[in-house]
Amino acid sequence: MERTRRLSGPFVLLAILCILLGETGCQSNSGGEADSPSSGGPQSGAPGIAGVTGVSGVAGVSGDAESEGAKGTAENAGEDAVAAIAGTSITREQLVNELMAEEGAQTLREMMLRIAVEQEADAKGIKITDEEVDQELRARSENYGGESSFYDAMQTQLGMNRDELRRDAKYQLELQELAIRSVKVADADIDRYIDEHQADFGPRIEWKLAHIVLPSEKQAQALLSRLEQGEDFAKLAKAYSTDKNTSDGGGDLGWVEADDPFADQALLEAAGELDVGQATGPVRTENGYEIVELNGKNEKPGMDAQSARREARRQVALSRAAPMADLEQSLLDKYQAVIFDKELKP
């Protein structure tokens, strides 16, 4: 199911800048909520960056030499340093300037858009319910094997906690509702969309798979024998798999839907015969001869009828709506967005 998404880069940059600057000025009085204009930014209680005491783990440095080198580097760092390497300090100002140069203009535009979207949604009486936010977050988490894994990944990769993700989802939904507000969608169009996208609305099964790709059937059979004798699948994948995209991760393919049209169908058929923890093969694919292991299985219920129709209507309407970039620019114009710093102008 196609969904309109905004990359979280500007949102994350805003959080980083707030932490680096250590200012409460990262808060907005819009709607009485803190941080980004639509409550999408970091909270004032966001974790800061730990003080730098030295550099460790540098290749070729170990033991006391590493400790002494790190200590010396830390002693040479100025008060405003956030890091140091090879005797050279990186100051807070340098880091902020680099971030501003890389993403500053886009982040500023994002901040203004959040204010404009919040104002316009309030003016038009658009209310996003907690249920709709929950549904949006469930959809985002589908490729992560569950909501818990999704939240952990977002915290690790983007530094966004659950509250921040909920605010971001609410903002995205408000923006979409503004985009489709005047788009008419007939019931027949909704019915047709649901009929054509049953996989998106009905119950689904997904598997957590790993594989080892080998150039010959003989080699695959040899590894299968070693697996039967109790050797570790991930270690064998790292040592022998020719799929360099997955070998370092022990052959992990992540969560794959049982009817994924982009996955190798022979591999899916073989996986469907397995119990969790089992492996089978060799499976002949376009990549070679594969051994596949089933490491997990999820059965996801389908949407209830009301939620399915609401989502189908949104998808049809979004396909007919004006480009999102046009809507965003019109909102910036309507609410008189002005950039004073010439370096932050697009």
Backbone torsions as a table, in degrees:
resi	resn	phi	psi	omega
1	MET	NA	125.3	-178.3
2	GLU	-75.7	139.8	178.9
3	ARG	-137.4	145.4	177.0
4	THR	-80.2	127.0	-178.0
5	ARG	-131.3	145.5	169.6
6	ARG	-109.4	132.6	177.6
7	LEU	-59.9	144.7	-174.9
8	SER	-87.0	3.4	-177.5
9	GLY	-52.7	-53.1	179.2
10	PRO	-60.6	-38.9	179.2
11	PHE	-60.8	-45.5	-179.2
12	VAL	-67.9	-39.8	178.6
13	LEU	-60.3	-40.6	177.8
14	LEU	-58.7	-43.7	179.0
15	ALA	-61.5	-43.7	-179.2
16	ILE	-63.5	-43.8	-179.0
17	LEU	-63.2	-40.5	178.6
18	CYS	-61.3	-42.5	180.0
19	ILE	-65.7	-45.2	-177.5
20	LEU	-65.1	-42.5	-178.0
21	LEU	-75.6	-25.3	178.7
22	GLY	63.1	33.6	-175.0
23	GLU	-113.6	146.2	171.4
24	THR	-81.1	-2.4	177.1
25	GLY	-68.0	-5.4	175.7
26	CYS	-79.9	5.0	179.4
27	GLN	-97.2	154.6	178.5
28	SER	-120.6	143.1	176.7
29	ASN	-89.9	9.5	178.2
30	SER	-67.4	119.6	178.6
31	GLY	69.0	9.2	178.3
32	GLY	73.8	10.9	-178.7
33	GLU	-105.7	152.9	-175.6
34	ALA	-78.9	163.0	168.0
35	ASP	74.4	-134.9	-170.7
36	SER	-64.4	155.5	-171.0
37	PRO	-52.4	-28.5	-178.6
38	SER	-113.1	33.1	-177.4
39	SER	59.0	24.7	-178.4
40	GLY	-96.8	-1.6	-175.1
41	GLY	-94.3	-175.7	-176.7
42	PRO	-73.6	149.4	176.0
43	GLN	-78.4	157.2	-179.3
44	SER	-64.5	-18.2	178.1
45	GLY	-90.6	13.6	-179.5
46	ALA	-62.3	146.7	-177.3
47	PRO	-64.7	139.3	179.7
48	GLY	-87.4	-177.5	178.1
49	ILE	-92.5	127.5	-177.5
50	ALA	-60.5	145.7	178.9
51	GLY	-60.1	140.9	-177.6
52	VAL	-83.5	124.7	178.2
53	THR	-113.3	-2.2	179.5
54	GLY	153.3	178.0	179.7
55	VAL	-112.6	127.3	-179.8
56	SER	-127.1	166.3	176.2
57	GLY	75.2	17.8	179.9
58	VAL	-74.4	134.4	-178.4
59	ALA	-56.3	134.7	176.8
60	GLY	86.6	-0.1	-180.0
61	VAL	-121.8	132.7	-178.7
62	SER	-149.9	166.7	172.8
63	GLY	58.2	-141.5	-176.7
64	ASP	-62.6	-33.7	-179.2
65	ALA	-61.8	-39.9	179.3
66	GLU	-65.0	-45.9	-178.6
67	SER	-62.0	-44.4	-179.6
68	GLU	-64.7	-41.0	179.7
69	GLY	-64.4	-41.7	179.3
70	ALA	-65.3	-41.1	-179.5
71	LYS	-63.0	-43.0	179.8
72	GLY	-64.8	-40.3	179.1
73	THR	-62.6	-43.3	-179.0
74	ALA	-64.4	-39.5	-179.6
75	GLU	-65.4	-31.5	-178.9
76	ASN	-81.6	-12.1	-177.9
77	ALA	-74.0	142.9	177.6
78	GLY	-75.4	172.6	-179.2
79	GLU	-62.7	-29.9	-175.5
80	ASP	-94.6	8.6	-178.1
81	ALA	-75.2	138.7	174.6
82	VAL	-105.0	-14.6	178.8
83	ALA	-163.6	167.7	177.2
84	ALA	-155.0	148.2	177.2
85	ILE	-152.7	137.4	178.3
86	ALA	51.4	38.3	177.7
87	GLY	80.4	1.0	-179.5
88	THR	-109.0	127.2	179.8
89	SER	-87.7	148.9	170.9
90	ILE	-115.1	117.1	-175.2
91	THR	-85.6	161.7	176.4
92	ARG	-58.5	-41.5	-179.1
93	GLU	-63.5	-41.8	178.7
94	GLN	-61.9	-43.4	-179.1
95	LEU	-65.3	-45.6	179.3
96	VAL	-62.1	-43.2	179.4
97	ASN	-61.4	-39.3	179.8
98	GLU	-66.4	-44.3	178.5
99	LEU	-62.9	-41.7	179.7
100	MET	-64.7	-39.9	179.6
101	ALA	-67.3	-36.5	-176.9
102	GLU	-75.2	-48.7	-170.1
103	GLU	-131.4	5.4	-173.1
104	GLY	-58.0	-47.2	-177.4
105	ALA	-64.2	-41.3	-179.5
106	GLN	-68.0	-39.6	179.6
107	THR	-65.7	-41.9	178.3
108	LEU	-62.0	-41.8	177.3
109	ARG	-62.0	-40.0	177.9
110	GLU	-62.0	-42.9	179.6
111	MET	-62.1	-43.7	-180.0
112	MET	-66.8	-37.9	179.0
113	LEU	-63.6	-39.2	179.8
114	ARG	-62.5	-39.4	175.7
115	ILE	-64.4	-47.5	-177.2
116	ALA	-63.5	-43.0	-179.2
117	VAL	-64.8	-42.4	178.8
118	GLU	-62.6	-43.9	179.5
119	GLN	-63.2	-44.7	-176.8
120	GLU	-70.2	-38.6	178.0
121	ALA	-62.9	-42.2	176.9
122	ASP	-63.2	-42.4	-178.5
123	ALA	-64.6	-34.0	-178.2
124	LYS	-92.2	1.3	178.7
125	GLY	71.2	26.6	179.7
126	ILE	-83.6	122.4	-179.6
127	LYS	-122.1	121.0	177.5
128	ILE	-95.4	123.0	-177.2
129	THR	-82.4	161.3	175.7
130	ASP	-60.9	-35.6	179.0
131	GLU	-61.7	-41.0	179.4
132	GLU	-67.2	-39.1	176.8
133	VAL	-64.0	-43.4	178.1
134	ASP	-59.1	-43.7	-179.4
135	GLN	-64.2	-40.3	178.9
136	GLU	-63.7	-42.9	-179.6
137	LEU	-69.0	-34.7	175.6
138	ARG	-63.3	-39.9	178.9
139	ALA	-64.9	-39.7	179.2
140	ARG	-65.6	-30.6	-174.1
141	SER	-85.6	-2.7	-172.6
142	GLU	-58.7	-37.0	-177.4
143	ASN	-87.2	8.1	-178.7
144	TYR	-111.6	5.8	178.4
145	GLY	76.1	22.8	178.4
146	GLY	130.4	160.5	-175.7
147	GLU	-67.1	-37.1	-179.6
148	SER	-61.1	-45.0	178.8
149	SER	-65.5	-37.0	178.8
150	PHE	-62.2	-48.7	-179.0
151	TYR	-63.6	-39.7	178.2
152	ASP	-63.0	-42.1	-179.0
153	ALA	-66.4	-41.5	-179.9
154	MET	-66.3	-36.0	177.2
155	GLN	-66.7	-42.7	-177.9
156	THR	-71.7	-45.7	-173.2
157	GLN	-82.4	-37.6	-172.9
158	LEU	-119.2	-7.5	-179.3
159	GLY	71.2	23.2	-177.8
160	MET	-103.8	125.4	178.0
161	ASN	-88.4	-178.0	-174.3
162	ARG	-62.5	-42.4	-179.0
163	ASP	-63.4	-41.4	179.2
164	GLU	-65.8	-38.7	178.1
165	LEU	-66.5	-36.8	177.6
166	ARG	-66.2	-41.8	179.1
167	ARG	-65.6	-38.4	179.1
168	ASP	-66.7	-40.2	177.9
169	ALA	-63.7	-41.9	179.1
170	LYS	-61.7	-43.0	178.1
171	TYR	-61.2	-45.0	179.6
172	GLN	-60.8	-41.6	-179.3
173	LEU	-68.9	-37.1	175.3
174	GLU	-62.0	-43.7	179.5
175	LEU	-62.6	-42.5	178.7
176	GLN	-64.5	-41.8	-179.8
177	GLU	-64.2	-36.0	175.2
178	LEU	-64.7	-37.9	-178.1
179	ALA	-67.0	-34.8	-172.7
180	ILE	-105.8	5.8	-173.3
181	ARG	-55.8	-38.8	-176.1
182	SER	-100.4	4.6	-178.9
183	VAL	-85.4	127.3	179.7
184	LYS	-91.5	131.9	178.2
185	VAL	-130.6	120.3	-179.0
186	ALA	-77.0	154.6	178.1
187	ASP	-57.3	-36.8	-180.0
188	ALA	-62.7	-36.2	178.3
189	ASP	-67.2	-37.6	178.1
190	ILE	-65.7	-45.7	178.9
191	ASP	-59.2	-43.1	-178.4
192	ARG	-64.5	-42.3	-179.3
193	TYR	-62.4	-44.1	179.9
194	ILE	-63.3	-42.1	179.1
195	ASP	-61.4	-37.1	-176.4
196	GLU	-83.9	-10.3	-177.5
197	HIS	-130.4	45.4	-178.4
198	GLN	-56.9	-34.7	-178.4
199	ALA	-63.3	-26.0	-179.6
200	ASP	-80.4	-25.1	-172.7
201	PHE	-110.2	-25.8	-177.8
202	GLY	-85.4	177.2	177.5
203	PRO	-64.4	148.1	-177.6
204	ARG	-137.1	153.7	175.5
205	ILE	-117.8	135.6	175.5
206	GLU	-132.4	149.2	-177.3
207	TRP	-120.4	145.0	171.8
208	LYS	-96.7	112.6	-171.0
209	LEU	-116.2	155.4	168.9
210	ALA	-137.7	152.6	180.0
211	HIS	-143.8	160.2	172.3
212	ILE	-125.6	124.3	-179.0
213	VAL	-104.6	129.4	-177.3
214	LEU	-130.6	153.7	-175.7
215	PRO	-77.7	-18.4	-177.3
216	SER	-139.2	154.4	178.6
217	GLU	-64.6	-36.5	-179.5
218	LYS	-61.3	-44.2	179.1
219	GLN	-65.1	-39.0	179.5
220	ALA	-63.8	-42.5	178.9
221	GLN	-62.8	-38.4	179.7
222	ALA	-63.6	-41.4	179.5
223	LEU	-71.0	-34.5	176.3
224	LEU	-60.3	-40.1	178.6
225	SER	-63.1	-39.9	179.2
226	ARG	-67.5	-36.2	175.9
227	LEU	-64.6	-40.9	179.2
228	GLU	-63.9	-25.8	178.8
229	GLN	-86.3	1.7	173.2
230	GLY	103.5	5.4	179.0
231	GLU	-70.3	155.3	-174.0
232	ASP	-78.6	128.9	-177.6
233	PHE	-61.1	-47.2	-176.2
234	ALA	-62.3	-39.2	179.8
235	LYS	-66.6	-39.9	178.5
236	LEU	-66.8	-38.0	178.2
237	ALA	-62.8	-43.4	179.4
238	LYS	-62.9	-36.8	-175.1
239	ALA	-82.2	-32.5	-168.4
240	TYR	-125.0	-19.7	-174.6
241	SER	-66.1	136.9	178.5
242	THR	-86.4	-4.7	176.7
243	ASP	-85.4	95.9	-175.0
244	LYS	-70.3	-16.0	178.2
245	ASN	-73.9	-23.1	-176.7
246	THR	-122.5	-13.7	-173.6
247	SER	-61.4	-41.9	-178.8
248	ASP	-62.7	-27.2	178.0
249	GLY	-93.3	21.1	178.7
250	GLY	72.5	23.9	179.1
251	GLY	82.1	7.0	-174.9
252	ASP	-62.3	126.3	176.5
253	LEU	-102.5	-2.9	-177.5
254	GLY	74.5	-158.9	-179.7
255	TRP	-89.5	128.7	-176.9
256	VAL	-126.7	129.9	177.4
257	GLU	-69.0	143.9	-174.8
258	ALA	-62.2	-24.9	179.6
259	ASP	-114.2	27.1	-179.4
260	ASP	-60.3	116.8	-176.7
261	PRO	-70.9	-15.5	-177.2
262	PHE	-94.4	-11.1	178.0
263	ALA	-85.7	156.5	178.3
264	ASP	-65.4	122.2	-173.8
265	GLN	-66.2	-34.4	177.7
266	ALA	-63.3	-39.0	179.0
267	LEU	-66.4	-42.1	179.0
268	LEU	-64.5	-41.0	179.0
269	GLU	-62.2	-40.8	179.0
270	ALA	-66.4	-41.6	-179.7
271	ALA	-63.8	-34.2	-178.8
272	GLY	-65.2	-17.0	-179.7
273	GLU	-91.7	-2.9	-172.8
274	LEU	-97.9	153.8	164.7
275	ASP	-95.0	157.1	-179.5
276	VAL	-58.3	130.3	-179.0
277	GLY	99.1	-9.6	-179.7
278	GLN	-94.4	157.9	175.8
279	ALA	-131.8	155.3	179.0
280	THR	-149.3	170.0	179.7
281	GLY	151.8	-173.4	-8.3
282	PRO	-71.2	143.3	175.5
283	VAL	-109.4	123.1	-179.2
284	ARG	-80.2	120.9	177.2
285	THR	-131.1	177.9	179.5
286	GLU	-68.1	-14.8	-179.6
287	ASN	-88.9	-19.4	-177.8
288	GLY	144.0	-136.8	177.6
289	TYR	-113.2	122.3	-171.4
290	GLU	-115.7	145.4	168.7
291	ILE	-108.6	129.8	-177.6
292	VAL	-118.6	139.5	179.6
293	GLU	-122.9	136.6	177.5
294	LEU	-98.8	116.0	-176.0
295	ASN	-109.0	-5.0	179.1
296	GLY	-174.7	158.2	-179.5
297	LYS	-146.3	131.1	177.8
298	ASN	-124.2	138.6	172.8
299	GLU	-115.2	113.5	-175.5
300	LYS	-100.5	128.8	177.6
301	PRO	-70.8	155.3	177.1
302	GLY	-78.0	169.6	177.0
303	MET	-71.5	150.3	171.7
304	ASP	-70.8	163.3	-172.2
305	ALA	-59.1	-41.9	-178.2
306	GLN	-65.2	-46.2	179.7
307	SER	-64.0	-39.2	-179.6
308	ALA	-63.2	-43.0	-179.3
309	ARG	-68.5	-38.1	178.2
310	ARG	-63.6	-44.1	-179.8
311	GLU	-68.4	-39.9	178.7
312	ALA	-63.0	-43.2	178.7
313	ARG	-60.1	-42.1	-178.9
314	ARG	-63.9	-42.8	-178.6
315	GLN	-65.4	-41.7	178.0
316	VAL	-64.7	-44.2	-178.6
317	ALA	-64.3	-40.5	179.4
318	LEU	-63.6	-34.0	179.0
319	SER	-68.5	-20.4	-178.6
320	ARG	-104.1	-11.5	-175.3
321	ALA	-73.1	162.2	174.8
322	ALA	-63.0	155.7	178.9
323	PRO	-52.6	138.9	-178.2
324	MET	-59.8	-34.5	179.7
325	ALA	-62.0	-35.5	178.5
326	ASP	-67.1	-41.7	178.2
327	LEU	-62.6	-44.9	-179.3
328	GLU	-60.6	-44.3	-179.9
329	GLN	-65.4	-37.6	178.9
330	SER	-65.2	-35.1	177.3
331	LEU	-70.1	-40.9	176.6
332	LEU	-61.7	-39.7	178.6
333	ASP	-68.1	-44.2	-177.3
334	LYS	-61.0	-40.5	-177.4
335	TYR	-97.3	18.3	168.9
336	GLN	55.0	54.5	176.9
337	ALA	-67.6	129.8	-179.9
338	VAL	-133.0	132.1	176.7
339	ILE	-108.0	120.3	-176.6
340	PHE	-87.1	-34.1	-177.6
341	ASP	-82.4	116.3	-176.5
342	LYS	-63.6	-27.0	179.9
343	GLU	-72.5	-16.3	-179.3
344	LEU	-102.5	4.3	177.3
345	LYS	-79.3	143.7	-179.7
346	PRO	-58.1	NA	NA
